Amino acid sequence: MENKPAGPPKEIKQIDSVTWELPVTYKEGMLVPARIIANTELMQAMDAGVFDQLTNLATLPGIQKYAYCMPDGHWGYGFPIGGVAAFDPEQGGIISPGGVGFDINCGMRLITTNLTINEVKPKIKQLVDELYKAVPAGVGCQGFVKISKEEFKKVMADGAQWCVKNGYAWPEDIEHIEDQGKIAWADPSKVSDRAVKRGFDQLGTLGSGNHYLEIQEVREGNIYDLEAAKAMGIAKIGQIVIMVHCGSRGFGHQIGTDYLKVFLEIMPKYGIEIRDKELACAPFNSPEGQDYYKAMACAANMAFANRQVITSQIRKTFEKVFGKTAKEMEMNLVYDVAHNIAKLEEYVIDGKKKTLLVHRKGSTRAFGPSRSKDLPKAYRKFGQPVILGGSMETGSYLLVGTDKADETFASTAHGSGRTMSRAAAMREIRGEELQKSLERQGIYVHAVTMKGLAEEAGKAYKDIDTVVDTLNEAGITKPVVALKPIGNVKG
């Protein structure tokens, strides 16, 4: 679907410099207002579909406080990308595959090294080409990890912790993954055979779309919080880090598809009416809602394991190219965070502590220091790391969450956000020309297809600095360091 900016609806009210609200009177059936975090520039360029989708989700049973959209927001499936909503299971609150996304636990991971740009730049082509061989990318690609469908059930149950037992992770990696890389609710019996068939041979694969593996540099003037950066292993200008963006591949997609069909059939039984079939849902406490949540957790665990296996391959590739061990190169995991997921978390609503089901669709958890028990010890003073991916031209950011983010259900943006559909990008941009342009900018990209490369051009995305500045002004995340690309494996 093409979706063009049409300017915000006349009913929208500006609450402060970066917060906008559509009241419950905007659309029949809205239970809470809809809020968008954006500066004036981003608001004027926002997809018209965001306003419609955000106010649709504000009609869903059990929704609390506000329906939110982050500054990277754009039209999505059911929820807008960048959509955040929390539901009270005790008030008929629902769970919706459209509010999670089909690439369940699509997420970001950042790995440090002690290597410098002077060491890596001369070998960047060799390094990227070797990584391309080591980490399969593209539609339908299969991983090198050969396991049975029965063993895959252990991956579903244990996530990245399966990787420790099987030699794909350092024990200390686990502490630096959201939920220690394992969501305990997972129940493989709630996953269809078709989903298992699609997923059991995809461990250690990037996939396609906007997924990537990127070599990045810390440049002069791009460290904004030196103390936090040092705590996360980033201490010097010219340092090289690696960022990974991928999810649960066809496995998560099939789980979403399976339960969307189930929910469309059973909603009348629960008296649920929706404005858009893409918002198909079930009460969280219903048998069907519980089944989906347990299956979703399996896909989330698979995605944690997938990114961990990729990390193992990255470490081996760096060892091959640089002739040092990964430990010698200090290839430590900074953090791994999900951005397509639903989680049970505690919030205070109208003075009362409640356990809510928070849907984050293209949005990232951003716990502040007050939620320190859920964070790695080294980061508790600063808040949870937030890895915000940009385009392969403009770079990315490492941020930290704040206590003020509890106002947005401890949620922030997940990236810069598209301004151009993939179809439009392919019509306007030639992959071969983009590849040459990137190389002239000092960025070597090895892509599966030139069409796929064109889809992810920098001009297809919002300005990442504007998005980060907006989040900072809103007070829900703070920048730690900006990271600039020098090499990229593009799915």
C-alpha positions as CSV (number, residue, x, y, z in Angstrom):
1,M,0.0,0.0,0.0
2,E,1.3,3.5,-0.9
3,N,0.7,5.9,1.8
4,K,1.2,9.6,1.3
5,P,1.5,12.4,3.9
6,A,-1.6,14.5,4.0
7,G,-0.8,16.6,7.1
8,P,-2.3,15.9,10.5
9,P,-6.1,15.9,11.0
10,K,-7.6,19.3,12.0
11,E,-8.7,17.7,15.3
12,I,-5.2,17.1,16.5
13,K,-4.0,19.1,19.5
14,Q,-0.4,19.9,20.3
15,I,0.3,19.0,23.9
16,D,3.9,20.1,23.9
17,S,6.7,20.6,21.5
18,V,6.9,16.9,20.6
19,T,3.5,15.4,21.7
20,W,0.3,15.5,19.7
21,E,-3.1,14.1,20.6
22,L,-6.3,13.0,18.8
23,P,-9.2,13.0,21.3
24,V,-11.7,10.2,21.9
25,T,-14.2,12.2,20.0
26,Y,-12.1,11.9,16.8
27,K,-13.5,8.5,16.0
28,E,-16.5,6.5,17.2
29,G,-15.5,3.8,19.6
30,M,-12.2,5.3,20.8
31,L,-11.7,4.3,24.4
32,V,-8.5,6.4,25.0
33,P,-6.9,9.4,23.2
34,A,-4.2,8.7,20.5
35,R,-0.8,10.3,21.0
36,I,2.0,10.8,18.5
37,I,5.6,11.7,19.6
38,A,7.0,13.9,16.8
39,N,8.3,17.3,16.2
40,T,6.5,19.6,13.8
41,E,8.6,18.5,10.8
42,L,8.0,14.8,11.4
43,M,4.3,15.4,12.1
44,Q,3.8,17.3,8.9
45,A,5.4,14.4,7.0
46,M,3.6,11.6,8.9
47,D,1.8,8.9,6.8
48,A,-1.9,9.6,6.6
49,G,-2.5,5.9,7.5
50,V,-0.8,6.4,10.9
51,F,-3.7,8.6,12.1
52,D,-6.3,6.1,11.0
53,Q,-4.5,3.0,12.3
54,L,-3.6,4.6,15.6
55,T,-7.2,5.7,16.3
56,N,-8.4,2.2,15.3
57,L,-6.2,0.6,17.9
58,A,-7.6,3.1,20.5
59,T,-10.9,1.3,20.2
60,L,-9.6,-2.2,21.3
61,P,-10.9,-3.7,24.5
62,G,-9.0,-3.0,27.7
63,I,-6.6,-0.4,26.3
64,Q,-5.1,1.8,29.0
65,K,-4.2,5.5,29.1
66,Y,-3.2,6.3,25.4
67,A,-2.5,4.6,22.1
68,Y,1.0,5.8,21.1
69,C,3.0,6.1,18.0
70,M,6.7,6.9,18.0
71,P,8.4,9.5,15.7
72,D,9.6,6.8,13.3
73,G,5.9,5.9,12.8
74,H,4.5,4.9,9.4
75,W,1.7,2.8,8.0
76,G,1.9,-0.9,9.0
77,Y,-0.3,-4.0,9.3
78,G,-3.1,-3.4,11.9
79,F,-1.0,-1.2,14.2
80,P,1.2,1.5,12.6
81,I,4.9,0.7,12.7
82,G,6.0,2.5,15.8
83,G,2.7,1.7,17.6
84,V,2.6,1.1,21.3
85,A,-0.5,0.1,23.3
86,A,-1.0,-1.5,26.8
87,F,-4.0,-3.6,27.7
88,D,-5.3,-4.7,31.1
89,P,-6.0,-8.4,31.1
90,E,-8.3,-7.9,34.1
91,Q,-10.5,-5.6,32.0
92,G,-10.9,-7.8,29.0
93,G,-7.6,-6.6,27.5
94,I,-6.7,-8.2,24.3
95,I,-3.6,-9.6,22.5
96,S,-3.3,-9.0,18.7
97,P,-0.9,-10.4,16.2
98,G,-1.2,-7.1,14.3
99,G,0.0,-5.4,17.3
100,V,3.1,-7.6,17.5
101,G,4.0,-7.9,13.9
102,F,4.7,-10.9,11.7
103,D,8.4,-10.9,12.2
104,I,8.1,-11.6,15.9
105,N,11.0,-10.3,17.9
106,C,12.6,-8.6,15.0
107,G,15.3,-6.8,17.0
108,M,18.7,-5.2,17.3
109,R,22.0,-6.4,18.7
110,L,25.3,-4.5,19.1
111,I,28.7,-6.0,19.5
112,T,31.9,-4.2,20.4
113,T,35.5,-4.7,19.4
114,N,38.8,-3.1,20.4
115,L,39.7,-2.8,16.7
116,T,40.1,0.6,15.2
117,I,39.2,2.1,11.8
118,N,42.9,2.0,10.8
119,E,43.0,-1.8,11.3
120,V,39.6,-2.6,9.7
121,K,39.3,-0.2,6.8
122,P,42.1,-1.8,4.7
123,K,40.3,-5.2,5.1
124,I,36.7,-4.0,4.9
125,K,35.9,-5.7,1.5
126,Q,37.4,-9.0,2.6
127,L,35.6,-8.8,6.0
128,V,32.2,-8.0,4.5
129,D,32.5,-10.6,1.8
130,E,33.5,-13.2,4.4
131,L,30.6,-12.2,6.6
132,Y,28.3,-12.6,3.6
133,K,29.4,-16.2,3.3
134,A,29.2,-16.9,7.0
135,V,25.7,-15.4,7.6
136,P,23.2,-16.5,4.9
137,A,20.9,-13.7,3.7
138,G,18.0,-13.3,1.4
139,V,14.5,-14.7,1.0
140,G,14.2,-18.3,2.1
141,C,17.8,-18.7,3.0
142,Q,18.8,-21.6,5.2
143,G,21.3,-21.7,8.1
144,F,24.3,-23.9,8.6
145,V,22.9,-25.1,12.0
146,K,21.4,-28.5,11.2
147,I,19.0,-29.6,13.9
148,S,16.0,-31.9,14.0
149,K,12.5,-30.6,14.5
150,E,12.6,-32.1,18.0
151,E,15.8,-30.2,18.9
152,F,14.1,-27.0,17.4
153,K,11.5,-27.3,20.2
154,K,14.4,-26.8,22.7
155,V,15.3,-23.6,20.8
156,M,11.7,-22.5,21.1
157,A,11.7,-23.1,24.8
158,D,15.2,-21.9,25.7
159,G,16.1,-19.2,23.2
160,A,19.6,-17.8,23.4
161,Q,20.2,-20.0,26.4
162,W,20.1,-23.0,24.1
163,C,23.1,-21.4,22.3
164,V,25.2,-21.4,25.5
165,K,24.6,-25.2,25.9
166,N,25.5,-25.8,22.2
167,G,28.6,-23.6,21.8
168,Y,27.2,-20.6,20.1
169,A,27.3,-18.1,23.0
170,W,29.6,-17.0,25.8
171,P,27.9,-17.4,29.2
172,E,28.2,-13.6,29.8
173,D,26.2,-12.9,26.6
174,I,23.0,-14.0,28.2
175,E,23.0,-11.2,30.8
176,H,23.1,-8.7,28.0
177,I,19.9,-9.9,26.2
178,E,16.4,-8.7,27.0
179,D,14.9,-11.3,29.3
180,Q,18.2,-13.1,29.3
181,G,17.3,-14.3,25.8
182,K,14.5,-16.6,27.0
183,I,10.8,-15.8,27.5
184,A,9.6,-18.4,30.0
185,W,6.0,-18.5,28.7
186,A,7.0,-20.4,25.5
187,D,5.1,-23.6,24.8
188,P,6.1,-25.4,21.6
189,S,2.8,-27.4,21.6
190,K,1.1,-24.2,20.6
191,V,3.1,-23.9,17.4
192,S,1.8,-25.4,14.1
193,D,3.8,-28.1,12.2
194,R,3.8,-25.7,9.3
195,A,5.5,-23.0,11.3
196,V,8.1,-25.5,12.6
197,K,8.8,-26.7,9.0
198,R,9.4,-23.0,8.0
199,G,11.7,-22.2,10.9
200,F,13.8,-25.2,12.1
201,D,16.5,-24.7,9.4
202,Q,16.8,-20.9,9.6
203,L,19.0,-20.4,12.6
204,G,21.9,-18.1,11.9
205,T,20.3,-16.3,8.9
206,L,19.6,-12.6,8.3
207,G,16.7,-13.0,5.9
208,S,15.6,-10.1,3.6
209,G,13.8,-6.8,3.7
210,N,15.4,-4.2,6.0
211,H,17.6,-6.8,7.8
212,Y,21.3,-6.3,7.9
213,L,24.7,-6.9,9.5
214,E,26.7,-3.7,9.6
215,I,30.3,-2.7,10.5
216,Q,30.3,0.7,12.2
217,E,32.7,3.3,13.4
218,V,32.7,5.7,16.3
219,R,33.6,9.1,15.0
220,E,34.8,12.3,16.5
221,G,32.0,14.3,18.1
222,N,29.6,11.3,18.1
223,I,29.9,10.3,21.8
224,Y,27.2,12.1,23.8
225,D,27.5,10.4,27.1
226,L,31.1,9.2,27.7
227,E,30.4,7.5,31.1
228,A,27.5,5.5,29.7
229,A,29.5,4.7,26.5
230,K,32.4,3.4,28.5
231,A,30.1,1.2,30.7
232,M,28.9,-0.4,27.5
233,G,32.4,-1.0,26.1
234,I,32.7,2.0,23.8
235,A,35.6,4.1,24.8
236,K,37.5,5.6,21.9
237,I,37.1,7.5,18.6
238,G,37.7,5.2,15.6
239,Q,36.5,2.1,17.5
240,I,34.7,-0.5,15.4
241,V,31.4,-2.1,16.4
242,I,29.0,-4.5,14.7
243,M,25.2,-4.1,14.6
244,V,22.7,-6.9,13.6
245,H,19.1,-6.4,12.7
246,C,16.9,-9.5,12.1
247,G,14.1,-11.6,13.7
248,S,12.3,-14.9,13.6
249,R,12.1,-15.2,9.8
250,G,9.4,-17.4,8.3
251,F,8.8,-19.1,11.7
252,G,7.4,-16.0,13.3
253,H,5.5,-15.0,10.2
254,Q,3.7,-18.4,10.1
255,I,2.7,-18.1,13.8
256,G,1.3,-14.7,13.2
257,T,-0.6,-16.0,10.1
258,D,-2.0,-19.0,12.0
259,Y,-3.3,-17.1,14.9
260,L,-4.7,-14.2,12.9
261,K,-7.0,-16.7,11.2
262,V,-8.0,-18.2,14.6
263,F,-8.8,-14.8,16.0
264,L,-10.9,-13.7,13.1
265,E,-13.1,-16.8,13.7
266,I,-13.5,-16.5,17.4
267,M,-13.9,-12.8,18.0
268,P,-17.8,-13.0,17.7
269,K,-17.7,-15.5,20.6
270,Y,-16.2,-12.8,22.8
271,G,-18.3,-10.0,21.5
272,I,-15.3,-8.2,20.0
273,E,-15.9,-5.9,17.1
274,I,-12.9,-4.3,15.3
275,R,-12.7,-1.5,12.7
276,D,-10.0,-3.4,10.6
277,K,-9.6,-7.1,10.2
278,E,-5.8,-6.6,10.6
279,L,-6.5,-5.9,14.2
280,A,-8.0,-9.4,14.8
281,C,-7.5,-10.2,18.5
282,A,-8.6,-12.3,21.5
283,P,-8.9,-11.5,25.2
284,F,-5.4,-12.2,26.7
285,N,-6.9,-14.4,29.4
286,S,-8.9,-16.5,26.9
287,P,-7.6,-20.0,25.8
288,E,-6.9,-18.6,22.3
289,G,-5.2,-15.5,23.6
290,Q,-3.0,-17.6,25.9
291,D,-2.2,-20.0,23.0
292,Y,-1.0,-17.2,20.8
293,Y,1.1,-15.6,23.6
294,K,2.8,-18.9,24.3
295,A,3.5,-19.5,20.5
296,M,4.6,-15.8,20.1
297,A,7.1,-16.5,23.0
298,C,8.5,-19.5,21.0
299,A,9.1,-17.2,18.0
300,A,10.7,-14.6,20.2
301,N,13.0,-17.2,21.7
302,M,13.9,-18.4,18.2
303,A,14.8,-14.9,17.2
304,F,17.1,-14.4,20.3
305,A,18.8,-17.7,19.3
306,N,19.0,-16.6,15.7
307,R,20.9,-13.4,16.5
308,Q,23.1,-15.3,18.9
309,V,24.1,-17.8,16.3
310,I,24.8,-14.9,13.9
311,T,27.0,-13.4,16.6
312,S,29.0,-16.7,16.8
313,Q,29.5,-16.5,13.1
314,I,30.6,-12.9,13.3
315,R,33.2,-13.7,15.9
316,K,34.6,-16.6,13.9
317,T,34.8,-14.4,10.8
318,F,36.7,-11.7,12.6
319,E,39.1,-14.3,14.0
320,K,39.7,-15.5,10.4
321,V,40.3,-12.1,8.9
322,F,42.3,-10.5,11.8
323,G,44.2,-13.5,13.2
324,K,43.2,-12.9,16.8
325,T,40.6,-14.6,19.0
326,A,37.3,-13.0,19.6
327,K,38.2,-12.6,23.3
328,E,41.4,-10.8,22.3
329,M,39.4,-8.5,20.1
330,E,36.9,-7.9,23.0
331,M,33.9,-8.8,20.9
332,N,31.4,-8.4,23.7
333,L,27.7,-8.1,23.4
334,V,26.5,-4.7,24.4
335,Y,22.8,-5.6,24.3
336,D,20.1,-7.3,22.3
337,V,16.6,-5.8,22.3
338,A,13.3,-6.8,20.7
339,H,11.0,-4.4,18.8
340,N,8.1,-6.6,17.7
341,I,6.6,-8.2,20.8
342,A,4.0,-8.2,23.5
343,K,5.2,-8.3,27.2
344,L,3.6,-8.4,30.6
345,E,5.0,-5.4,32.6
346,E,3.9,-3.4,35.7
347,Y,2.8,0.2,35.5
348,V,0.9,2.6,37.7
349,I,-2.4,3.7,36.2
350,D,-4.4,6.3,38.1
351,G,-2.4,5.6,41.2
352,K,-2.9,1.8,41.0
353,K,-0.2,-0.7,40.1
354,K,-1.3,-2.9,37.3
355,T,0.2,-5.8,35.2
356,L,-0.4,-4.8,31.6
357,L,0.3,-6.5,28.3
358,V,2.3,-4.0,26.3
359,H,2.3,-4.4,22.5
360,R,5.4,-2.9,20.8
361,K,5.1,-2.9,17.0
362,G,8.3,-1.5,15.5
363,S,9.0,0.0,19.0
364,T,11.7,-0.7,21.5
365,R,11.5,-1.2,25.3
366,A,13.3,1.6,27.1
367,F,13.5,0.9,30.8
368,G,15.0,3.6,33.0
369,P,17.3,3.2,36.0
370,S,14.3,2.7,38.4
371,R,13.7,-0.7,36.7
372,S,17.3,-1.8,37.4
373,K,16.4,-5.3,38.4
374,D,15.6,-6.0,34.8
375,L,18.9,-4.6,33.5
376,P,22.5,-5.8,33.4
377,K,24.4,-4.7,36.5
378,A,26.8,-2.5,34.5
379,Y,24.0,-0.5,33.0
380,R,21.7,0.0,36.0
381,K,22.9,3.5,36.7
382,F,22.2,4.6,33.1
383,G,19.1,2.8,32.0
384,Q,18.5,0.1,29.4
385,P,20.5,0.3,26.1
386,V,18.3,1.1,23.1
387,I,19.7,0.2,19.7
388,L,18.1,2.5,17.1
389,G,18.9,1.4,13.5
390,G,19.1,4.0,10.7
391,S,19.8,3.5,7.0
392,M,23.0,2.0,5.5
393,E,23.9,5.6,4.5
394,T,23.2,7.6,7.6
395,G,24.1,5.4,10.4
396,S,22.5,4.3,13.7
397,Y,22.4,5.2,17.4
398,L,23.0,3.7,20.8
399,L,20.6,5.3,23.4
400,V,19.5,4.6,26.9
401,G,16.0,4.5,28.3
402,T,14.7,6.9,31.1
403,D,12.3,6.7,33.9
404,K,10.1,9.3,32.1
405,A,9.6,6.6,29.4
406,D,7.1,4.9,31.8
407,E,4.7,7.5,30.4
408,T,4.9,5.8,27.0
409,F,4.9,2.3,28.7
410,A,8.7,2.3,28.7
411,S,8.7,2.4,24.9
412,T,10.6,4.4,22.3
413,A,11.3,4.3,18.6
414,H,13.0,1.3,16.9
415,G,14.7,3.1,13.9
416,S,14.5,6.1,11.7
417,G,11.2,4.9,10.0
418,R,10.4,4.8,6.3
419,T,9.2,7.7,4.2
420,M,9.0,5.8,1.0
421,S,7.4,2.4,0.4
422,R,9.7,-0.4,-0.9
423,A,7.9,-0.3,-4.3
424,A,8.4,3.4,-4.6
425,A,12.0,3.1,-3.6
426,M,12.6,0.5,-6.3
427,R,10.9,2.7,-8.9
428,E,13.0,5.7,-8.0
429,I,16.4,4.2,-7.1
430,R,18.7,1.9,-9.0
431,G,20.6,-0.6,-6.7
432,E,23.8,-0.6,-8.9
433,E,24.0,3.2,-8.8
434,L,23.4,3.2,-5.0
435,Q,26.1,0.6,-4.4
436,K,28.6,2.8,-6.3
437,S,27.5,5.9,-4.5
438,L,27.9,4.2,-1.1
439,E,31.4,3.0,-2.0
440,R,32.3,6.6,-2.9
441,Q,31.1,7.5,0.6
442,G,33.4,4.9,2.1
443,I,30.7,2.3,2.7
444,Y,31.2,-1.2,1.2
445,V,27.9,-3.1,0.8
446,H,27.4,-6.7,-0.2
447,A,23.7,-7.2,-1.0
448,V,21.8,-10.3,-2.1
449,T,20.0,-8.4,-4.8
450,M,20.2,-4.9,-6.3
451,K,16.4,-4.5,-5.9
452,G,16.7,-5.2,-2.2
453,L,19.5,-2.7,-1.9
454,A,17.4,0.0,-3.6
455,E,14.6,-0.6,-1.1
456,E,16.9,0.4,1.7
457,A,18.4,3.6,0.3
458,G,18.9,6.4,2.8
459,K,16.4,8.6,1.0
460,A,13.7,6.0,1.7
461,Y,14.0,6.8,5.5
462,K,13.4,9.7,7.8
463,D,16.3,11.7,9.1
464,I,17.6,9.7,12.1
465,D,19.1,12.7,13.9
466,T,15.7,14.3,13.9
467,V,14.1,11.2,15.3
468,V,16.7,10.9,18.0
469,D,16.5,14.6,18.9
470,T,12.7,14.2,19.2
471,L,13.0,11.2,21.6
472,N,15.5,13.2,23.6
473,E,13.2,16.2,23.8
474,A,10.4,14.0,24.8
475,G,12.6,12.7,27.6
476,I,12.0,9.0,26.8
477,T,15.6,8.2,25.7
478,K,19.0,9.9,25.8
479,P,21.7,9.5,23.1
480,V,24.9,7.8,24.1
481,V,26.8,7.4,20.8
482,A,26.1,7.8,17.1
483,L,27.6,5.1,14.8
484,K,28.5,5.5,11.2
485,P,28.6,2.6,8.7
486,I,31.7,1.5,6.8
487,G,30.5,-2.0,5.6
488,N,27.2,-3.8,5.3
489,V,25.8,-7.2,4.5
490,K,22.3,-6.6,3.2
491,G,19.6,-9.2,3.2
